[in-house]
C-alpha cells in the first residue's frame, strides 16, 4: 500500500484563552426558534433554546445578523447598526439573551456587516442630500460621458449580477454596491465612516458581546478615482465566463483584497483589544469571512510586524475544495496547505458548513455525515458548526415560487437552485409537532423540511444511537481529552480511500492518545494501524463510530493489526489495552505465577 505521511505540532498558540480549541455554533436566528408564533425565529426563541447549544459543548455561538434591516438580503443590509430588527425582538430581549448566556457560560458573537449598509440607513439618506459630514460616507461617482451620454464609471460587476453602479437621481451621481443595489458600499477612505463603524463595535461590546464575525472583508476597499476622476476597468476573465452580468466576468484586481483592507482589520482588532484591556481583561474574538487565497489569509491573521488581525479568519478550504468525490489524498492536501500557511503562534480553525453553502449531508452524502463531524471535531484547533449539522440535516427543496434569497431570485427558474441559499436556511426541526416545533404559526417564512417528523432533535434524543448523540460524544471528548487539544497531529493516507491520523502527546501512555480512521469510499478496506502508528498500541477501544457502522461499534475492542473498515465510516480509537484486555492479561499473569510457584514447590 502507498502511504503518505504528514506530521505537525497542533498547539502553536498560547494556551488558556477562552476561545482556544473552542467549539463555535452558528445560529441562523430567523430559523432557529419562534417564540411569538409569527413564523419567524427571534431572540426570545434563541434564549429559550440556548441551553441546547451549551449542551452541544459549545464555547460560543455566532448569530447571523440581528440588526434593523428591510431584509432585502435577510439582515446583510443594515438600516441601523445599533438597533434590533423588530422581527427578532427588542433590545431588552437581546439583553435577556446576554444574561442567559452569561448564566450558562456561553459567549455571544454577533454578525457585523461593515462593507455596506442598507439604502434605508440614515447615513445613506444624508449622503444623498450631501449633508455636512456625510457627503463621502459612501462611494459616489458622476460617471463618464460617452458620445454625449452618461454611462457607469467602468465595467465592475456585482456579486448579485449586473453593474456595481446605480444612478441616484436626487444626488445626481452613481453609487457603488458590491452586492444588491439596496446595499450601497460604505467608504472606508473617509475617516468619519471609519470612526462611526468603530463606535458600532464598542456599542455592542458594552452590551456584553464577546466578539464579531466580520462579513465580506475582501470587499472593503476598491481603487479610488485618479486625478482626472477615472476609475479603471477590471480585466476580463475571457472565454471561461463570457456573461457580462456575472460576477466571474472580470478579474477583481481593483475591488478585492486591496492592502488597505488588511490595515482596517488590524484597526478593528486594536479597538477590540483596547476595550478588553480597559474593562474585564477578557479577549474579544474576531471571526473573518473571506473567500480569498491562502496568502491573503496569513495577512488577515497578522501583518508579520506585530499588528494583529482576526483570531479566526475562517478557513473555507474544506468548504471550497472538498465534496463527496474527494479522495483521502485530496483531504490531506487541503489540510496540509492550510496548516503550512498558518503564521507561528496562531491557531487552526475548520469550517465545514454555514448559511451560504450546501449542508454537509448534501455535499458529502448522508452516509458520511458522522464521518465529517468526526473529522471536524478531531482536527487540531477551533471547530465551527452550522446549526443542524449535528443532526445531519440535508438541504430542503425550495421551489422557484417559494424562493426568496436574492442570489437565487436574480437568476431564472432554470438555474436558481444552483445559486439559492434558501435550502440551508429553513426552520430548525425540534420535534415532530406542527412546523417541527419551530413555530405554531399557520405558515413559516421558509417551508419546513418534509422529513421533520422523523429527523428532529427530540427523535434523536430518544434514539439509542443518533447523529446528535455521536456529535455530543465528540465534543465531550474534545473538552476532556488532552490529546485532542494539545496532541501532535500525524496524518497518513493509505491508498486513495483511507485517511488516518493520530492525536498523541509524546511520552504519555497509548491509552491517553487516539487514532482516527476515515474511509472516504464505497469500498471495504483492511489496514494495519500498528504499522501506520508504531508508537501507539496493537489493541484499541472504539470510542466513537459512525452511526451506520454495524461492526465495530462504540465500546468494542479491536485488533489494530487487521482492522476492517467498512465503506463511508469513521472511528475514533483509543490506544492501549482496553479494560477487558488488561484484565485478561492480569489474570494470565496471575495464573502463570501460581503455576510457576507450584512447579518450583
C-alpha positions in Angstrom: 0.0 0.0 0.0 1.1 3.5 -0.8 1.2 5.7 2.3 1.6 9.4 2.5 2.7 10.9 5.8 2.1 14.3 7.3 3.3 15.4 10.8 2.5 18.6 12.6 2.5 20.1 16.0 -1.0 21.1 16.9 -0.5 23.6 19.7 1.4 26.7 18.4 -1.0 29.1 20.1 -0.9 30.5 23.6 -2.9 28.2 26.0 -5.5 29.5 28.3 -7.5 31.9 26.2 -11.3 31.1 26.3 -11.6 30.5 22.6 -8.5 28.2 22.2 -9.6 24.8 20.9 -13.1 26.2 21.0 -16.3 24.9 19.5 -18.5 27.5 17.9 -22.0 27.2 16.7 -23.7 29.4 14.1 -27.3 30.2 14.7 -29.4 31.5 11.9 -31.9 33.5 14.0 -34.7 33.7 11.5 -35.0 29.9 11.5 -33.9 28.8 15.0 -36.9 29.2 17.3 -40.1 31.3 17.0 -41.3 32.4 20.4 -44.3 34.5 19.3 -45.8 32.3 16.5 -45.3 34.8 13.6 -43.4 32.2 11.6 -40.1 33.9 12.1 -37.4 33.0 14.6 -36.4 35.6 17.2 -34.2 36.4 20.2 -36.6 35.1 22.8 -36.6 31.8 20.9 -32.8 31.7 20.9 -32.8 32.4 24.7 -35.3 29.5 25.2 -33.1 27.1 23.3 -29.7 28.4 24.3 -29.2 25.5 26.8 -29.4 23.1 23.9 -26.4 24.9 22.3 -24.5 24.7 25.6 -25.3 21.0 25.9 -23.7 20.5 22.5 -20.4 21.5 24.1 -20.1 24.9 22.5 -17.8 27.7 23.7 -19.7 30.4 21.9 -22.4 31.0 19.4 -22.4 33.3 16.4 -25.7 34.9 15.5 -26.3 35.8 11.8 -27.4 39.4 11.5 -29.9 40.7 14.1 -29.7 44.5 13.4 -32.5 46.5 12.0 -32.9 45.8 8.3 -35.5 45.9 5.4 -34.5 42.3 4.8 -33.6 42.6 1.1 -30.7 40.3 1.9 -32.1 39.0 5.2 -30.1 41.1 7.6 -27.0 41.7 5.4 -28.5 45.1 4.5 -28.3 47.0 7.8 -30.6 50.0 8.3 -29.4 50.8 11.8 -26.2 49.2 13.4 -27.3 49.8 17.0 -31.0 48.6 16.8 -32.5 45.2 16.8 -34.6 44.1 13.9 -38.2 44.2 15.1 -38.9 40.7 13.7 -36.4 39.4 16.2 -37.5 41.4 19.2 -36.2 44.3 21.3 -33.0 45.5 22.9 -34.5 44.2 26.2 -34.8 40.7 24.5 -31.2 41.0 23.5 -30.0 41.9 27.0 -32.0 38.9 28.3 -30.2 36.7 25.9 -26.8 38.0 27.1 -27.9 37.4 30.7 -28.8 33.8 29.9 -25.6 33.3 28.0 -23.6 34.5 31.0 -25.6 32.3 33.3 -24.9 29.1 31.5 -21.3 30.0 30.3 -21.5 30.6 26.6 -20.2 33.6 24.7 -22.3 35.5 22.2 -20.7 36.6 18.9 -22.6 39.0 16.5 -22.5 39.2 12.8 -21.1 42.6 11.8 -21.6 43.7 8.2 -19.3 46.7 7.6 -18.8 46.6 3.8 -22.2 48.0 3.1 -25.4 49.2 4.7 -29.0 49.3 3.5 -30.1 52.1 1.3 -32.6 52.8 4.1 -29.9 53.7 6.6 -30.0 57.3 7.7 -26.3 57.7 6.7 -27.1 56.9 3.1 -30.1 59.3 3.1 -27.9 62.0 4.5 -25.2 61.2 2.0 -27.7 61.5 -0.9 -28.5 65.0 0.4 -24.8 65.9 0.8 -25.4 66.8 4.5 -22.2 68.0 6.1 -20.2 65.2 7.5 -22.0 62.6 5.3 -21.1 63.7 1.8 -18.4 60.9 1.5 -19.8 58.2 3.7 -20.5 56.1 0.6 -18.7 55.7 -2.7 -20.1 58.1 -5.3 -19.1 58.9 -8.9 -20.6 61.1 -11.5 -20.0 58.5 -14.2 -18.5 59.2 -17.6 -19.8 60.9 -20.7 -19.5 58.8 -23.9 -20.9 60.3 -27.2 -22.9 62.7 -25.1 -24.5 60.0 -23.0 -23.8 59.5 -19.3 -22.6 55.9 -18.5 -21.5 54.0 -15.5 -17.9 54.7 -14.5 -16.5 51.3 -15.5 -17.2 47.6 -16.1 -17.3 46.4 -12.5 -19.8 43.6 -11.9 -21.9 43.0 -8.7 -21.8 39.7 -6.9 -25.6 39.5 -7.4 -25.3 40.2 -11.2 -25.3 43.4 -13.2 -23.3 46.6 -12.8 -22.0 47.6 -9.4 -23.1 51.2 -10.1 -26.6 52.5 -9.7 -27.7 56.1 -10.6 -29.3 58.2 -7.8 -31.4 61.0 -9.4 -31.6 63.1 -6.3 -27.8 63.3 -5.8 -27.1 63.2 -9.5 -24.4 60.6 -9.2 -23.8 56.8 -9.3 -23.2 54.9 -6.0 -21.2 51.8 -5.8 -22.6 48.5 -4.5 -20.7 45.2 -4.4 -24.0 43.3 -3.8 -27.6 44.4 -4.3 -28.4 48.0 -5.4 -30.2 48.2 -2.0 -26.7 47.6 -0.3 -24.5 50.7 -1.0 -20.9 50.2 -0.1 -19.5 52.4 2.8 -16.4 54.5 2.0 -13.5 53.5 4.2 -11.3 56.2 2.7 -13.5 58.6 4.7 -12.3 58.9 8.3 -15.8 59.7 9.5 -17.1 56.4 8.2 -14.2 54.5 9.9 -14.8 56.2 13.2 -18.6 55.5 13.1 -18.1 51.8 12.5 -15.6 51.5 15.3 -18.2 53.1 17.6 -20.6 50.3 16.5 -18.1 47.7 17.7 -17.8 49.5 21.1 -21.5 49.8 21.5 -22.1 46.1 21.2 -19.1 45.1 23.4 -20.6 47.4 26.1 -23.8 45.3 25.7 -21.9 42.2 26.6 -20.9 40.8 23.2 -17.6 38.8 23.2 -16.8 39.1 19.6 -17.8 39.6 16.0 -18.0 37.7 12.7 -16.9 40.3 10.2 -18.8 39.9 6.9 -17.4 40.2 3.3 -14.0 41.6 4.4 -12.2 41.3 1.0 -14.6 43.9 -0.5 -13.9 46.7 2.0 -11.9 48.8 -0.4 -11.8 49.5 -4.1 -9.3 51.6 -6.0 -10.2 55.3 -6.0 -10.6 57.6 -9.0 -7.4 59.1 -10.3 -6.8 62.9 -10.6 -9.0 63.0 -13.7 -11.8 61.2 -12.0 -11.3 58.0 -13.9 -11.7 54.5 -12.3 -10.1 51.6 -14.3 -12.0 48.7 -15.8 -11.1 45.3 -14.5 -9.5 42.9 -16.9 -11.9 40.2 -18.4 -11.6 36.6 -17.5 -12.1 35.6 -21.1 -13.9 32.6 -22.6 -14.4 30.9 -19.3 -17.0 33.5 -18.3 -18.5 35.4 -21.3 -21.6 36.7 -19.4 -21.0 40.5 -18.7 -23.7 40.4 -16.0 -22.0 37.6 -14.0 -19.5 38.3 -11.2 -17.0 36.0 -12.8 -16.8 38.2 -15.9 -13.9 40.2 -14.6 -10.7 39.6 -12.6 -11.3 41.5 -9.4 -7.9 43.2 -9.0 -9.3 46.6 -8.2 -12.2 45.6 -6.0 -11.0 42.9 -3.7 -8.1 42.3 -1.2 -6.5 45.7 -1.5 -3.7 46.5 1.0 -6.0 48.9 2.9 -8.3 46.1 3.7 -5.9 44.4 5.9 -5.0 47.6 7.7 -8.7 48.1 8.5 -8.8 44.6 10.0 -5.8 45.5 12.2 -7.6 48.7 13.3 -10.7 46.8 14.4 -8.5 44.3 16.4 -6.9 47.3 18.2 -10.4 48.6 19.1 -11.4 45.2 20.5 -8.1 44.6 22.4 -8.2 48.1 23.9 -11.8 47.6 25.0 -10.8 44.3 26.7 -7.9 45.9 28.5 -10.0 48.8 29.7 -12.8 46.6 31.0 -12.7 43.0 32.1 -9.5 41.8 30.5 -11.2 39.0 28.6 -10.1 39.0 24.9 -12.8 39.7 22.3 -12.9 37.5 19.3 -12.8 38.4 15.7 -14.0 35.9 13.1 -13.4 37.0 9.5 -15.4 35.9 6.4 -13.0 36.0 3.5 -13.1 33.6 0.5 -9.6 34.5 -0.5 -6.2 32.8 -1.4 -4.2 31.4 1.5 -1.5 34.1 1.1 -4.2 36.7 2.0 -5.4 34.6 4.9 -2.0 34.9 6.5 -2.3 38.7 6.4 -5.8 38.5 8.0 -4.2 36.8 11.0 -1.4 39.4 11.3 1.0 41.7 9.4 4.2 39.9 10.5 5.4 43.0 12.3 3.4 43.0 15.4 -0.1 44.1 14.3 -2.8 41.5 14.8 -5.9 40.8 12.8 -8.6 38.2 13.5 -8.1 35.2 15.7 -10.3 33.2 13.3 -10.1 34.2 9.7 -12.5 31.5 8.5 -10.8 28.5 6.9 -13.0 27.9 3.9 -10.6 25.5 2.2 -12.7 22.5 3.3 -16.0 24.0 2.0 -14.4 25.3 -1.2 -12.5 22.3 -2.4 -13.9 19.1 -0.7 -17.0 17.2 -1.6 -18.4 13.6 -1.9 -16.0 12.8 -4.7 -12.8 13.9 -2.9 -10.2 11.3 -2.1 -8.3 10.8 1.1 -5.3 12.4 -0.7 -7.5 15.5 -1.5 -8.4 15.8 2.2 -4.7 15.6 3.2 -3.6 18.1 0.6 -6.2 20.7 1.8 -5.2 20.2 5.4 -1.5 20.3 4.6 -1.9 23.5 2.5 -3.8 25.4 5.2 -1.5 24.5 8.1 1.6 25.2 6.1 0.4 28.8 5.7 -0.6 29.3 9.4 1.5 32.0 11.0 3.5 31.0 14.0 1.6 31.4 17.2 -1.8 31.4 15.5 -4.5 28.7 15.8 -6.1 26.5 13.1 -9.8 26.7 12.5 -12.0 24.4 10.5 -15.3 25.3 8.8 -17.4 22.7 7.0 -20.8 24.4 6.8 -22.6 27.8 7.0 -25.7 29.6 5.8 -24.2 30.2 2.3 -23.2 26.7 1.4 -24.9 23.3 0.9 -25.2 21.2 4.1 -22.6 18.5 4.9 -25.1 15.7 4.4 -26.0 17.1 0.9 -22.4 17.7 -0.2 -20.8 14.5 1.1 -23.9 12.2 1.4 -25.9 11.4 4.5 -23.9 8.2 4.9 -20.8 10.3 5.6 -22.4 12.9 7.9 -20.9 11.4 11.0 -17.6 10.9 9.3 -17.3 14.6 8.5 -18.3 15.6 12.1 -15.7 13.1 13.4 -13.2 14.7 11.1 -14.1 18.3 12.2 -14.0 17.5 15.9 -10.7 15.7 16.0 -8.5 18.1 13.9 -6.2 20.5 15.9 -7.7 23.9 16.6 -11.1 25.5 16.6 -14.2 23.9 15.1 -17.2 25.9 13.7 -20.5 24.1 13.2 -23.6 25.5 11.4 -26.9 24.8 13.2 -28.4 21.5 12.2 -25.2 19.8 11.1 -25.2 17.9 14.4 -28.5 16.3 13.2 -27.2 15.5 9.7 -29.8 17.7 8.2 -30.0 17.8 4.4 -30.8 20.7 2.1 -34.6 21.3 1.9 -36.1 21.5 -1.6 -37.5 25.0 -2.2 -39.4 25.7 -5.4 -38.8 28.7 -7.6 -42.2 30.1 -6.4 -41.1 29.9 -2.8 -37.5 31.1 -3.4 -36.7 34.4 -1.6 -32.9 34.5 -1.5 -31.7 37.3 -3.9 -28.9 35.1 -5.0 -31.5 32.7 -6.5 -34.2 35.3 -7.4 -31.8 37.2 -9.6 -31.3 34.2 -11.9 -34.1 32.2 -13.6 -36.3 29.1 -12.9 -33.8 27.0 -14.9 -30.7 27.7 -12.7 -31.9 29.3 -9.5 -31.3 26.1 -7.4 -27.6 26.4 -8.2 -27.4 29.8 -6.5 -30.2 30.0 -3.9 -29.2 29.6 -0.3 -32.7 29.1 1.0 -32.4 25.3 1.2 -29.9 25.6 4.1 -31.8 28.3 5.9 -35.1 26.6 6.6 -36.6 26.3 10.1 -34.8 24.1 12.7 -36.5 20.8 13.5 -37.0 20.5 17.2 -39.7 17.8 17.3 -42.4 16.1 15.2 -45.1 18.6 16.2 -46.5 21.3 14.0 -43.8 23.1 11.9 -41.2 20.8 13.5 -41.7 22.6 16.9 -40.2 25.7 15.4 -43.4 27.8 15.4 -47.2 27.4 15.9 -47.8 29.9 13.0 -50.0 28.8 10.1 -47.1 29.5 7.8 -43.3 29.8 8.3 -41.0 32.3 6.5 -39.5 29.3 4.6 -41.0 25.9 4.3 -40.2 23.2 6.9 -38.4 20.1 5.7 -40.7 17.3 4.7 -38.9 14.8 6.8 -39.1 16.7 10.1 -41.4 14.1 11.7 -38.5 11.6 11.9 -35.5 13.9 11.6 -35.5 16.2 14.6 -33.9 16.9 18.0 -36.4 15.1 20.1 -36.3 11.9 18.0 -32.5 11.8 18.1 -32.5 12.4 21.8 -34.8 9.4 22.3 -32.9 7.1 20.0 -30.4 4.7 21.4 -27.8 6.0 18.9 -28.1 9.0 16.7 -26.2 11.7 14.8 -26.8 14.1 17.7 -25.5 11.7 20.4 -22.5 11.0 18.3 -21.8 14.7 17.9 -22.2 15.3 21.7 -19.8 12.4 22.4 -17.2 14.0 20.1 -17.5 17.5 21.7 -17.3 16.0 25.2 -14.1 14.1 24.3 -12.6 17.4 22.9 -13.2 19.0 26.3 -11.8 16.3 28.5 -9.1 14.6 26.4 -5.8 16.5 26.4 -4.5 14.7 23.3 -7.4 16.1 21.2 -6.4 19.6 22.0 -2.7 19.5 22.7 -1.5 16.4 20.9 0.7 16.2 17.9 -1.0 15.6 14.6 0.4 12.9 12.4 -1.6 12.1 9.3 -1.3 9.3 6.8 -3.1 8.5 3.6 -3.5 4.8 2.7 -4.1 4.2 -1.0 -6.7 6.6 -2.2 -9.5 5.9 0.2 -8.3 5.8 3.8 -7.3 8.9 5.9 -5.7 8.1 9.2 -4.2 10.3 11.8 -3.1 10.2 15.4 -3.5 12.7 18.1 -0.8 11.9 20.6 1.1 13.7 23.3 4.8 12.5 23.5 5.9 10.5 26.5 2.4 9.5 27.5 0.6 6.2 27.7 -1.1 4.9 24.5 -4.4 4.9 26.3 -4.2 8.7 26.6 -4.0 9.1 22.9 -6.1 8.4 19.8 -6.1 7.2 16.2 -8.8 8.5 13.8 -9.7 6.4 10.8 -11.9 7.7 7.9 -12.9 5.6 4.9 -13.8 8.0 2.1 -15.0 5.4 -0.3 -17.7 2.8 -1.0 -15.1 0.1 -0.6 -14.2 -2.1 2.4 -10.5 -2.0 3.4 -8.3 -3.8 5.9 -5.5 -1.8 7.4 -2.7 -2.4 9.9 -2.9 0.5 12.4 0.1 -0.7 14.3 2.2 -0.4 11.1 0.9 3.1 10.5 1.5 4.3 14.0 4.0 2.1 15.7 4.3 4.3 18.8 0.6 3.6 19.5 -0.6 0.1 20.6 -1.9 -3.0 18.9 -5.2 -3.1 20.7 -7.7 -0.3 20.6 -11.1 0.7 22.1 -13.7 2.2 19.8 -14.7 5.5 21.4 -16.8 6.9 18.6 -18.1 5.2 15.4 -20.2 6.4 12.6 -23.9 5.8 13.2 -24.3 3.2 10.4 -21.2 1.2 11.5 -22.7 -2.1 12.5 -19.4 -3.6 13.5 -17.4 -2.5 15.3 -19.4 -0.1 17.4 -18.7 2.1 20.4 -17.2 0.1 23.3 -15.8 -2.7 21.1 -12.2 -3.8 21.3 -10.3 -4.2 18.1 -7.0 -5.6 16.9 -5.2 -2.8 15.1 -3.1 -5.3 13.0 -6.1 -6.4 11.0 -8.7 -3.7 11.2 -11.6 -3.9 8.7 -13.1 -0.5 7.8 -16.4 -0.6 6.0 -17.4 2.0 3.4 -18.0 5.6 4.4 -17.4 5.0 8.1 -15.1 6.7 10.6 -13.8 5.8 14.0 -12.1 7.4 17.0 -9.9 4.7 18.5 -8.3 5.0 22.0 -4.9 3.5 22.2 -3.7 1.0 24.8 -5.1 -2.2 26.0 -8.8 -1.9 26.8 -10.1 -2.8 30.3 -11.1 -6.4 29.4 -7.9 -7.0 27.6 -5.9 -5.6 30.5 -7.9 -7.8 32.9 -7.3 -11.0 30.8 -3.5 -10.2 30.8 -3.6 -9.7 34.6 -5.4 -13.0 35.1 -3.0 -14.8 32.7 0.0 -13.3 34.6 -1.5 -14.3 38.0 -2.2 -17.9 36.8 1.3 -18.2 35.3 2.8 -17.0 38.6 0.8 -19.6 40.6 1.8 -22.4 38.2 5.5 -21.4 38.5 5.3 -21.4 42.2 3.6 -24.8 42.2 6.2 -26.2 39.8 9.1 -24.9 41.9 7.5 -26.3 45.1 
